[in-house]
Amino acid sequence: MTKTFLLLQLDSEGAPYSEVAEILENLGFRPETEGYDFVYDWGRDASVSEVLGLADRIQEALRGQRVYFRIESTDE
């Protein structure tokens, strides 16, 4: 099953972390404690195009918030 991990870098002049967390949780992410900030559990194997689509949705949702992010997906 695929999991997509998200690592954030926030700008001190951007949105507060609590607002960013709410945006991401509305996309289906949950907080993660081991090396990443959030994880999206697909509950199944996801294709590369699906993961890229998720990255597009993250970018759109965070537009204007002054947040940089990195995603990494694994099949466990």
DSSP file (Angstrom, degrees, kcal/mol; ACC not computed):
  #  RESIDUE AA STRUCTURE BP1 BP2  ACC     N-H-->O    O-->H-N    N-H-->O    O-->H-N    TCO  KAPPA ALPHA  PHI   PSI    X-CA   Y-CA   Z-CA
    1    1 A M              0   0    0      0, 0.0    75,-3.0     0, 0.0     2,-0.3   0.000 360.0 360.0 360.0 142.4    0.0    0.0    0.0
    2    2 A T  E     -A   75   0A   0     42,-2.6    40,-2.0    73,-0.2    41,-0.6  -0.604 360.0-175.2 -86.5 139.1    1.2    3.5   -0.9
    3    3 A K  E     -AB  74  41A   0     71,-2.5    71,-2.6    -2,-0.3     2,-0.5  -0.995  11.7-152.6-128.0 139.0    1.9    6.2    1.7
    4    4 A T  E     -AB  73  40A   0     36,-2.7    36,-2.8    -2,-0.4     2,-0.3  -0.959  11.4-157.0-114.3 122.6    2.9    9.7    0.8
    5    5 A F  E     -AB  72  39A   0     67,-3.6    67,-2.0    -2,-0.5     2,-0.4  -0.750   3.3-155.2-101.2 145.4    4.9   11.6    3.3
    6    6 A L  E     -AB  71  38A   0     32,-2.8    31,-2.1    -2,-0.3    32,-1.9  -0.977   7.6-169.2-127.2 129.2    5.1   15.4    3.4
    7    7 A L  E     -A   70   0A   0     63,-2.7    63,-2.1    -2,-0.4     2,-0.3  -0.978  16.7-156.1-117.4 128.4    7.8   17.6    4.9
    8    8 A L  E     -A   69   0A   0     -2,-0.5     2,-0.4    61,-0.2    61,-0.2  -0.728  17.5-168.2-107.7 151.8    7.1   21.3    5.3
    9    9 A Q  E     -A   68   0A   0     59,-2.6    59,-3.0    -2,-0.3     2,-0.3  -0.937  20.1-159.4-133.7 113.9    9.2   24.4    5.4
   10   10 A L  E     -A   67   0A   0     -2,-0.4     2,-0.4    57,-0.2    57,-0.2  -0.700  13.0-131.5 -98.4 145.6    7.3   27.4    6.6
   11   11 A D    >   -     0   0    0     55,-1.7     3,-2.2    -2,-0.3    -2,-0.0  -0.762  17.4-131.6 -89.9 136.1    8.2   31.1    6.1
   12   12 A S  T 3  S+     0   0    0     -2,-0.4    -1,-0.1     1,-0.3    54,-0.0   0.705 110.2  51.8 -63.5 -17.0    8.0   33.2    9.2
   13   13 A E  T 3  S+     0   0    0     53,-0.1    -1,-0.3     2,-0.0     2,-0.0   0.363 103.2  79.0 -96.3   3.3    6.0   35.7    7.2
   14   14 A G  S <  S-     0   0    0     -3,-2.2    52,-0.2     1,-0.2    51,-0.1  -0.076  94.2 -44.6 -98.2-162.2    3.5   33.1    5.9
   15   15 A A        -     0   0    0     50,-2.1    -1,-0.2     1,-0.1    -4,-0.1  -0.288  66.0 -98.6 -65.9 147.7    0.5   31.3    7.3
   16   16 A P    >>  -     0   0    0      0, 0.0     4,-2.0     0, 0.0     3,-0.7  -0.332  31.4-115.2 -63.9 150.4    0.6   29.9   10.9
   17   17 A Y  H 3> S+     0   0    0      1,-0.3     4,-3.0     2,-0.2     5,-0.2   0.859 114.7  59.4 -56.3 -38.3    1.4   26.2   11.2
   18   18 A S  H 3> S+     0   0    0      1,-0.2     4,-1.8     2,-0.2    -1,-0.3   0.877 106.7  46.6 -62.4 -37.0   -2.1   25.6   12.6
   19   19 A E  H <> S+     0   0    0     -3,-0.7     4,-2.1     2,-0.2    -1,-0.2   0.904 112.7  49.3 -69.9 -41.5   -3.8   27.0    9.5
   20   20 A V  H  X S+     0   0    0     -4,-2.0     4,-2.4     1,-0.2    -2,-0.2   0.919 110.0  52.0 -62.2 -43.9   -1.4   24.9    7.2
   21   21 A A  H  X S+     0   0    0     -4,-3.0     4,-2.7     1,-0.2    -1,-0.2   0.899 108.2  51.2 -60.1 -41.6   -2.2   21.8    9.2
   22   22 A E  H  X S+     0   0    0     -4,-1.8     4,-1.9    -5,-0.2    -1,-0.2   0.909 109.1  50.7 -63.8 -41.9   -5.9   22.4    8.8
   23   23 A I  H  X S+     0   0    0     -4,-2.1     4,-0.8     1,-0.2    -2,-0.2   0.934 113.8  44.9 -59.1 -47.1   -5.5   22.7    5.0
   24   24 A L  H ><>S+     0   0    0     -4,-2.4     5,-2.2     1,-0.2     3,-0.6   0.881 110.2  53.1 -68.7 -38.7   -3.6   19.5    4.8
   25   25 A E  H ><5S+     0   0    0     -4,-2.7     3,-1.1     1,-0.2    -1,-0.2   0.853 104.5  57.1 -64.9 -33.3   -5.9   17.6    7.1
   26   26 A N  H 3<5S+     0   0    0     -4,-1.9    -1,-0.2     1,-0.3    -2,-0.2   0.743 103.6  54.4 -67.8 -22.3   -8.8   18.7    4.8
   27   27 A L  T <<5S-     0   0    0     -4,-0.8    -1,-0.3    -3,-0.6    -2,-0.2   0.525 130.7 -96.2 -85.2  -7.1   -6.9   17.0    1.9
   28   28 A G  T < 5S+     0   0    0     -3,-1.1    13,-0.4    -4,-0.4    -3,-0.2   0.476  79.7 135.5 106.6   4.2   -6.7   13.8    3.9
   29   29 A F      < -     0   0    0     -5,-2.2    -1,-0.3    11,-0.1    11,-0.2  -0.480  36.6-157.1 -79.5 155.3   -3.3   14.1    5.5
   30   30 A R  E     -C   39   0A   0      9,-2.3     9,-2.4    -2,-0.1    -9,-0.0  -0.970  31.7 -89.7-128.9 150.5   -2.7   13.2    9.2
   31   31 A P  E     -C   38   0A   0      0, 0.0     2,-0.3     0, 0.0     7,-0.3  -0.238  41.5-160.0 -57.6 144.3    0.1   14.4   11.4
   32   32 A E        -     0   0    0      5,-2.4     3,-0.1   -26,-0.1    -3,-0.0  -0.939  14.9-170.0-126.4 147.6    3.2   12.2   11.4
   33   33 A T        +     0   0    0     -2,-0.3     2,-1.0     1,-0.1    -1,-0.1   0.559  64.3  81.4-115.0 -11.7    6.0   12.2   14.1
   34   34 A E  S    S-     0   0    0      1,-0.1    -1,-0.1     3,-0.0     3,-0.1  -0.638 120.4 -46.6-106.5  79.3    8.8   10.1   12.6
   35   35 A G  S    S+     0   0    0     -2,-1.0     2,-0.3     1,-0.2    -1,-0.1   0.221 121.8  69.1  90.9 -15.0   10.9   12.3   10.3
   36   36 A Y  S    S-     0   0    0      1,-0.1   -29,-0.2   -29,-0.1    -1,-0.2  -0.859  71.5-134.8-130.6 166.1    8.0   13.9    8.4
   37   37 A D  S    S+     0   0    0    -31,-2.1    -5,-2.4    -2,-0.3     2,-0.3   0.846  84.7   7.5 -88.7 -37.6    5.3   16.4    9.2
   38   38 A F  E     -BC   6  31A   0    -32,-1.9   -32,-2.8    -7,-0.3     2,-0.4  -0.956  58.8-154.3-143.4 158.9    2.3   14.6    7.6
   39   39 A V  E     -BC   5  30A   0     -9,-2.4    -9,-2.3    -2,-0.3     2,-0.5  -0.996   5.1-155.4-135.9 142.7    1.4   11.3    5.9
   40   40 A Y  E     -B    4   0A   0    -36,-2.8   -36,-2.7    -2,-0.4     2,-0.8  -0.976  13.0-156.5-114.9 115.3   -1.3   10.5    3.4
   41   41 A D  E     -B    3   0A   0     -2,-0.5   -38,-0.2   -13,-0.4    -2,-0.0  -0.837   6.1-167.8 -97.0 111.1   -2.3    6.8    3.5
   42   42 A W        -     0   0    0    -40,-2.0    -1,-0.2    -2,-0.8   -39,-0.1   0.774  24.6-140.0 -69.2 -26.4   -3.8    5.7    0.2
   43   43 A G  S    S+     0   0    0    -41,-0.6     2,-0.3     1,-0.2    -1,-0.1   0.556  79.5  36.6  75.8   6.5   -5.1    2.5    1.6
   44   44 A R  S    S-     0   0    0    -42,-0.4   -42,-2.6     0, 0.0     2,-0.4  -0.938 108.2 -63.1-167.1 176.6   -4.0    0.8   -1.6
   45   45 A D        -     0   0    0    -44,-0.3     2,-0.3    -2,-0.3    30,-0.1  -0.656  52.5-156.4 -76.0 131.6   -1.3    1.0   -4.2
   46   46 A A        -     0   0    0     -2,-0.4     2,-0.1   -43,-0.0   -43,-0.1  -0.847  10.9-123.9-110.1 147.2   -1.3    4.4   -6.0
   47   47 A S     >  -     0   0    0     -2,-0.3     4,-2.1     1,-0.1     5,-0.2  -0.376  26.6-109.1 -82.5 165.3    0.1    5.1   -9.4
   48   48 A V  H  > S+     0   0    0      1,-0.2     4,-2.6     2,-0.2     5,-0.2   0.904 120.5  53.7 -60.4 -41.4    2.7    7.7  -10.2
   49   49 A S  H  > S+     0   0    0      1,-0.2     4,-2.0     2,-0.2    -1,-0.2   0.861 107.1  51.4 -65.0 -34.1    0.1    9.9  -11.9
   50   50 A E  H  > S+     0   0    0      2,-0.2     4,-2.0     1,-0.2    -1,-0.2   0.911 110.3  48.4 -67.2 -41.1   -2.1    9.7   -8.8
   51   51 A V  H  X S+     0   0    0     -4,-2.1     4,-2.2     2,-0.2    -2,-0.2   0.905 111.1  50.5 -65.2 -40.8    0.7   10.8   -6.6
   52   52 A L  H  X S+     0   0    0     -4,-2.6     4,-2.1     1,-0.2    -1,-0.2   0.882 108.5  52.9 -64.0 -37.1    1.5   13.7   -9.0
   53   53 A G  H  X S+     0   0    0     -4,-2.0     4,-2.0     2,-0.2    -1,-0.2   0.884 107.5  51.1 -63.8 -38.6   -2.1   14.7   -8.9
   54   54 A L  H  X S+     0   0    0     -4,-2.0     4,-2.4     2,-0.2    -2,-0.2   0.912 107.9  52.5 -63.7 -41.9   -2.0   14.8   -5.1
   55   55 A A  H  X S+     0   0    0     -4,-2.2     4,-2.5     1,-0.2    -2,-0.2   0.894 108.1  51.5 -60.9 -39.2    1.1   17.0   -5.3
   56   56 A D  H  X S+     0   0    0     -4,-2.1     4,-2.4     2,-0.2    -1,-0.2   0.904 109.7  49.4 -62.5 -41.5   -0.8   19.4   -7.6
   57   57 A R  H  X S+     0   0    0     -4,-2.0     4,-2.5     2,-0.2    -2,-0.2   0.884 110.6  50.3 -66.2 -38.2   -3.7   19.5   -5.1
   58   58 A I  H  X S+     0   0    0     -4,-2.4     4,-2.2     2,-0.2    -2,-0.2   0.949 111.0  48.9 -62.5 -48.2   -1.2   20.3   -2.2
   59   59 A Q  H  X S+     0   0    0     -4,-2.5     4,-0.6     1,-0.2    -2,-0.2   0.914 113.3  46.6 -59.3 -44.3    0.4   23.0   -4.3
   60   60 A E  H >< S+     0   0    0     -4,-2.4     3,-0.8     1,-0.2    -1,-0.2   0.915 112.6  49.6 -64.4 -43.1   -3.0   24.6   -5.1
   61   61 A A  H 3< S+     0   0    0     -4,-2.5    -1,-0.2     1,-0.2    -2,-0.2   0.832 115.5  43.2 -66.4 -32.1   -4.3   24.3   -1.5
   62   62 A L  H >< S+     0   0    0     -4,-2.2     3,-2.5    -5,-0.2     5,-0.4   0.428  81.4 133.6 -95.0   1.0   -1.1   26.0   -0.1
   63   63 A R  T << S+     0   0    0     -3,-0.8    -3,-0.1    -4,-0.6    -4,-0.0  -0.270  77.7  12.2 -54.3 130.6   -0.9   28.7   -2.8
   64   64 A G  T 3  S+     0   0    0      3,-0.1    -1,-0.3     1,-0.0    -2,-0.1   0.374 100.3 100.6  84.7  -4.2   -0.2   32.1   -1.2
   65   65 A Q  S <  S-     0   0    0     -3,-2.5   -50,-2.1     2,-0.1   -54,-0.3   0.562  87.3-125.6 -89.8  -8.3    0.6   30.6    2.3
   66   66 A R        +     0   0    0     -4,-0.3   -55,-1.7     1,-0.2     2,-0.4   0.939  60.5 143.2  61.1  50.3    4.4   30.9    1.8
   67   67 A V  E     -A   10   0A   0     -5,-0.4     2,-0.4   -57,-0.2    -1,-0.2  -0.978  37.7-157.5-122.1 131.3    5.0   27.2    2.5
   68   68 A Y  E     -A    9   0A   0    -59,-3.0   -59,-2.6    -2,-0.4     2,-0.3  -0.828  19.2-174.7-100.8 146.5    7.5   25.0    0.8
   69   69 A F  E     -A    8   0A   0     -2,-0.4     2,-0.4   -61,-0.2   -61,-0.2  -0.976  20.2-159.2-143.3 157.5    7.0   21.2    0.8
   70   70 A R  E     -A    7   0A   0    -63,-2.1   -63,-2.7    -2,-0.3     2,-0.3  -0.999  14.0-160.0-132.0 134.6    8.6   18.0   -0.2
   71   71 A I  E     -A    6   0A   0     -2,-0.4     2,-0.3   -65,-0.2   -65,-0.2  -0.876   9.0-178.1-115.9 152.0    6.7   14.7   -0.8
   72   72 A E  E     -A    5   0A   0    -67,-2.0   -67,-3.6    -2,-0.3     2,-0.4  -0.963   9.7-159.4-146.4 128.2    8.0   11.2   -0.8
   73   73 A S  E     -A    4   0A   0     -2,-0.3     2,-0.3   -69,-0.3   -69,-0.2  -0.878   9.6-178.0-112.9 143.4    5.9    8.1   -1.6
   74   74 A T  E     -A    3   0A   0    -71,-2.6   -71,-2.5    -2,-0.4     2,-0.6  -0.963  25.2-134.0-134.7 152.2    6.6    4.6   -0.6
   75   75 A D  E      A    2   0A   0     -2,-0.3   -73,-0.2   -73,-0.2   -30,-0.1  -0.943 360.0 360.0-104.8 115.6    4.9    1.2   -1.2
   76   76 A E              0   0    0    -75,-3.0   -74,-0.1    -2,-0.6    -1,-0.1   0.398 360.0 360.0-105.1 360.0    4.9   -0.7    2.1
